[in-house]
Amino acid sequence: MALTNTELKQLAEAHAYRVIDNMSASELFSYAIDQLTDTFDVGSPNKLLADILAYEGEDMDSAAEFMIGAGVPESVVDEALETL
């Protein structure tokens, strides 16, 4: 007998809790970073820029400051934010 969608979801969730419970804080942090990075890599550069801008409360100066702090050259930051 095959698992129903509900049973499969419950099993996946229970397994996820089990895996997380056995991770150290460092492992969990690394896993979260990997997952978020993979999510951001899937979208276009404009989607990533829009996410950063939304996180910064639509404040272009804050978004630019973050991007420069992350190592993006200021000239590239200015040009990238103009596309939004």
Residue frames as a rotation matrix with the C-alpha (Angstrom) as fourth column:
MET 1
0.584 0.812 0.000 0.00
0.812 -0.584 0.000 0.00
0.000 0.000 -1.000 0.00
ALA 2
-0.280 -0.674 0.684 1.38
0.669 -0.648 -0.364 3.41
0.688 0.356 0.633 -0.98
LEU 3
-0.584 0.014 -0.812 1.58
0.678 -0.541 -0.497 6.38
-0.446 -0.841 0.307 1.35
THR 4
0.560 0.760 0.330 -1.05
0.828 -0.524 -0.199 9.06
0.021 0.385 -0.923 0.90
ASN 5
0.082 -0.497 0.864 0.08
0.350 -0.797 -0.492 12.62
0.933 0.342 0.109 0.28
THR 6
0.654 0.235 0.719 -0.83
-0.527 -0.541 0.656 13.50
0.543 -0.808 -0.230 3.88
GLU 7
0.943 -0.327 0.058 1.10
0.197 0.693 0.694 10.53
-0.268 -0.643 0.718 5.28
LEU 8
0.321 -0.857 0.402 4.10
0.867 0.096 -0.488 11.36
0.380 0.506 0.775 3.10
LYS 9
0.209 -0.184 0.960 4.05
-0.086 -0.982 -0.170 14.98
0.974 -0.047 -0.222 4.29
GLN 10
0.868 0.160 0.470 3.80
-0.471 -0.032 0.882 13.89
0.156 -0.987 0.047 7.94
LEU 11
0.784 -0.619 0.051 6.66
0.591 0.768 0.249 11.43
-0.193 -0.165 0.967 7.49
ALA 12
0.156 -0.732 0.663 8.84
0.662 -0.421 -0.620 14.05
0.733 0.535 0.419 5.78
GLU 13
0.413 0.060 0.909 8.15
-0.418 -0.874 0.248 16.55
0.809 -0.482 -0.336 8.56
ALA 14
0.973 -0.053 0.225 8.91
-0.179 0.439 0.881 14.01
-0.146 -0.897 0.417 11.29
HIS 15
0.528 -0.829 0.185 12.17
0.849 0.505 -0.157 13.09
0.037 0.240 0.970 9.56
ALA 16
0.178 -0.433 0.884 13.10
0.265 -0.844 -0.467 16.77
0.948 0.317 -0.036 9.15
TYR 17
0.727 0.126 0.675 12.59
-0.566 -0.447 0.693 17.33
0.390 -0.885 -0.254 12.89
ARG 18
0.914 -0.395 0.094 14.72
0.276 0.774 0.569 14.28
-0.297 -0.495 0.817 13.63
VAL 19
0.305 -0.832 0.464 17.53
0.838 0.003 -0.546 15.48
0.453 0.555 0.698 11.36
ILE 20
0.242 -0.155 0.958 17.44
-0.130 -0.983 -0.127 19.00
0.962 -0.094 -0.258 12.83
ASP 21
0.921 0.158 0.356 17.36
-0.366 0.036 0.930 17.70
0.134 -0.987 0.091 16.40
ASN 22
0.730 -0.674 0.113 20.61
0.575 0.696 0.430 15.86
-0.369 -0.249 0.896 15.72
MET 23
0.313 -0.616 0.723 22.42
0.602 -0.459 -0.653 18.89
0.734 0.640 0.227 14.23
SER 24
-0.317 -0.467 -0.825 24.68
0.886 -0.457 -0.082 21.17
-0.339 -0.757 0.559 16.18
ALA 25
0.522 0.480 -0.705 23.94
0.268 -0.877 -0.399 24.90
-0.810 0.020 -0.587 16.02
SER 26
-0.298 -0.745 -0.597 26.86
-0.472 -0.428 0.771 25.30
-0.830 0.511 -0.224 13.63
GLU 27
-0.869 0.021 0.494 25.59
0.365 0.700 0.614 22.53
-0.333 0.714 -0.616 11.33
LEU 28
0.109 0.993 0.053 22.09
0.879 -0.072 -0.471 24.00
-0.464 0.098 -0.880 11.37
PHE 29
0.353 -0.070 -0.933 23.43
-0.131 -0.991 0.025 27.46
-0.926 0.113 -0.360 10.55
SER 30
-0.696 -0.689 -0.201 25.50
-0.341 0.072 0.937 26.07
-0.631 0.721 -0.285 7.64
TYR 31
-0.625 0.547 0.556 22.51
0.722 0.676 0.148 24.13
-0.295 0.494 -0.818 6.36
ALA 32
0.418 0.817 -0.398 20.29
0.598 -0.577 -0.557 27.22
-0.684 -0.005 -0.729 6.48
ILE 33
0.000 -0.511 -0.859 22.90
-0.440 -0.772 0.459 29.28
-0.898 0.378 -0.226 4.62
ASP 34
-0.898 -0.357 0.257 23.22
0.022 0.546 0.837 26.57
-0.439 0.758 -0.483 1.94
GLN 35
-0.267 0.887 0.377 19.45
0.901 0.368 -0.230 26.37
-0.343 0.278 -0.897 1.49
LEU 36
0.527 0.456 -0.717 18.97
0.261 -0.890 -0.375 30.13
-0.809 0.010 -0.588 1.29
THR 37
-0.335 -0.740 -0.583 21.89
-0.462 -0.411 0.786 30.51
-0.821 0.533 -0.204 -1.10
ASP 38
-0.841 0.091 0.533 20.46
0.434 0.701 0.566 27.81
-0.322 0.708 -0.629 -3.35
THR 39
0.188 0.982 -0.014 17.10
0.851 -0.169 -0.497 29.60
-0.491 0.082 -0.867 -3.29
PHE 40
0.429 -0.077 -0.900 18.67
-0.143 -0.990 0.016 32.94
-0.892 0.121 -0.436 -4.19
ASP 41
-0.634 -0.769 -0.080 20.79
-0.254 0.109 0.961 31.36
-0.731 0.629 -0.265 -6.95
VAL 42
-0.409 0.554 0.725 17.70
0.767 0.639 -0.056 29.99
-0.495 0.534 -0.686 -8.69
GLY 43
0.641 0.738 -0.209 16.21
0.545 -0.630 -0.554 33.40
-0.541 0.242 -0.806 -9.39
SER 44
0.469 -0.424 0.775 17.45
0.639 -0.442 -0.629 36.17
0.609 0.790 0.063 -11.57
PRO 45
-0.654 -0.734 -0.183 19.84
0.691 -0.480 -0.541 38.86
0.309 -0.480 0.821 -10.33
ASN 46
-0.565 0.504 0.654 16.88
-0.326 -0.864 0.384 41.26
0.758 0.004 0.652 -10.30
LYS 47
0.526 0.751 -0.399 14.96
0.076 0.427 0.901 38.91
0.847 -0.504 0.168 -7.99
LEU 48
0.045 -0.606 -0.794 17.91
0.952 0.268 -0.150 38.82
0.303 -0.749 0.589 -5.59
LEU 49
-0.867 -0.364 0.341 18.21
0.295 -0.925 -0.237 42.61
0.402 -0.105 0.909 -5.70
ALA 50
-0.108 0.916 0.385 14.46
-0.368 -0.397 0.841 42.96
0.924 -0.051 0.380 -5.10
ASP 51
0.538 0.250 -0.805 14.73
0.536 0.636 0.556 40.57
0.650 -0.730 0.208 -2.11
ILE 52
-0.443 -0.785 -0.433 17.61
0.874 -0.270 -0.405 42.61
0.201 -0.558 0.805 -0.67
LEU 53
-0.788 0.188 0.586 15.70
-0.096 -0.978 0.184 45.85
0.608 0.089 0.789 -1.19
ALA 54
0.302 0.950 -0.076 12.56
-0.139 0.123 0.983 44.41
0.943 -0.287 0.170 0.44
TYR 55
0.287 -0.284 -0.915 14.63
0.854 0.508 0.111 43.18
0.433 -0.814 0.388 3.40
GLU 56
-0.742 -0.644 -0.183 16.04
0.666 -0.682 -0.302 46.69
0.069 -0.346 0.936 3.76
GLY 57
-0.094 0.815 -0.571 12.51
0.655 -0.381 -0.652 48.15
-0.750 -0.436 -0.498 3.89
GLU 58
0.599 0.306 0.740 12.70
0.800 -0.278 -0.532 49.54
0.043 0.911 -0.411 0.35
ASP 59
0.795 -0.414 -0.444 15.53
-0.177 -0.857 0.483 51.86
-0.580 -0.305 -0.755 1.46
MET 60
0.903 -0.428 0.042 17.93
0.143 0.207 -0.968 52.13
0.405 0.880 0.248 -1.50
ASP 61
0.290 -0.837 0.463 20.72
-0.769 -0.492 -0.408 53.61
0.570 -0.238 -0.787 0.62
SER 62
0.237 -0.151 0.960 20.56
-0.795 0.537 0.281 50.72
-0.558 -0.830 0.007 3.09
ALA 63
0.909 0.114 0.402 20.48
0.116 0.855 -0.505 48.19
-0.401 0.506 0.764 0.26
ALA 64
0.721 -0.689 0.077 23.49
-0.143 -0.257 -0.956 49.86
0.678 0.678 -0.284 -1.37
GLU 65
0.167 -0.662 0.731 25.37
-0.971 -0.240 0.004 49.92
0.173 -0.710 -0.683 1.94
PHE 66
0.529 0.094 0.843 24.70
-0.412 0.897 0.159 46.20
-0.742 -0.432 0.513 2.44
MET 67
0.971 -0.110 0.213 25.82
0.238 0.531 -0.813 45.32
-0.024 0.840 0.542 -1.08
ILE 68
0.484 -0.842 0.241 29.02
-0.488 -0.487 -0.724 47.37
0.727 0.233 -0.646 -0.78
GLY 69
0.151 -0.373 0.915 29.69
-0.963 0.154 0.221 45.71
-0.223 -0.915 -0.336 2.58
ALA 70
0.696 0.167 0.699 29.27
-0.093 0.985 -0.143 42.33
-0.712 0.035 0.701 0.86
GLY 71
-0.219 -0.952 0.213 32.06
0.236 0.160 0.959 43.25
-0.947 0.260 0.190 -1.55
VAL 72
0.340 0.373 0.863 30.15
0.929 0.009 -0.370 44.51
-0.146 0.928 -0.343 -4.59
PRO 73
-0.741 -0.668 0.069 31.92
0.669 -0.726 0.156 47.53
-0.054 0.162 0.985 -6.16
GLU 74
-0.377 0.602 -0.704 30.02
0.212 -0.683 -0.698 50.78
-0.901 -0.413 0.130 -5.65
SER 75
-0.646 0.111 -0.755 29.78
-0.695 -0.495 0.522 51.45
-0.315 0.862 0.397 -9.40
VAL 76
-0.851 0.347 -0.395 28.14
0.064 0.814 0.578 48.06
0.522 0.466 -0.714 -9.89
VAL 77
-0.614 0.630 -0.476 25.77
0.699 0.153 -0.698 48.64
-0.367 -0.761 -0.535 -6.95
ASP 78
-0.479 0.420 -0.771 24.57
-0.277 -0.905 -0.322 51.95
-0.833 0.059 0.550 -8.35
GLU 79
-0.698 0.162 -0.697 23.97
-0.700 0.048 0.712 50.46
0.149 0.986 0.080 -11.77
ALA 80
-0.847 0.362 -0.389 22.25
0.349 0.931 0.108 47.36
0.401 -0.045 -0.915 -10.38
LEU 81
-0.546 0.661 -0.514 19.86
0.575 -0.150 -0.804 49.33
-0.609 -0.735 -0.298 -8.15
GLU 82
-0.621 0.303 -0.723 18.92
-0.563 -0.814 0.142 51.60
-0.546 0.495 0.676 -11.05
THR 83
-0.854 0.265 -0.448 17.42
-0.243 0.557 0.794 48.55
0.460 0.787 -0.411 -12.79
LEU 84
-0.719 0.597 -0.357 14.81
0.692 0.568 -0.446 48.08
-0.063 -0.567 -0.821 -10.06
